[in-house]
Amino acid sequence: MARKTAKPNVKQCPACHGTGEVSRQVRVGRKHRHVGEQTGVCLGCLGAGEIPADD
């Protein structure tokens, strides 16, 4: 008989809303004009989309 292990308490990352990616504006030139967005890994959860719940 296999024992079930309890799943650790986790909650969604508030910065990326569970996707693991965040978008940032890309600005160029002296006047810092907006040319688009760039997607990168969320630094709050390091791309996992979840953060451990405080016990």
VENGI-V918989 format. One record per pair of residues at least 4 apart in sequence whose ideal C-beta (glycine too) atoms are under 7 Angstrom apart, sorted by the first residue. I is the first residue (numbers start at 0). J is the second residue. D is the distance in whole Angstrom. If there is no record, write none. Layout:
# VENGI-V918989
i=<I	I>
j=<J	J>
d=<D	D>
This chain:
# VENGI-V918989
i=<7	8	9	9	9	9	10	10	10	11	11	11	11	12	12	12	12	12	12	12	14	14	14	15	15	15	15	15	15	15	17	18	19	19	19	19	19	19	20	20	20	20	21	21	22	22	22	23	23	23	24	24	25	25	25	25	26	26	26	27	27	28	40	40	41	43	44	44	44>
j=<51	52	49	50	51	52	49	50	52	16	17	48	49	17	41	43	44	48	49	50	21	41	43	19	20	21	41	43	44	48	48	48	40	41	44	46	47	48	38	39	40	41	39	41	36	37	38	36	37	39	33	36	34	35	36	37	31	32	33	32	34	32	45	46	46	50	48	49	50>
d=<7	4	4	7	6	6	7	6	5	6	4	7	6	6	6	5	4	6	6	5	6	5	4	6	6	5	4	7	7	6	4	6	7	6	7	4	6	4	5	7	7	6	6	5	5	7	5	7	6	7	6	6	5	5	6	5	4	7	6	6	5	5	7	4	6	7	6	6	5>
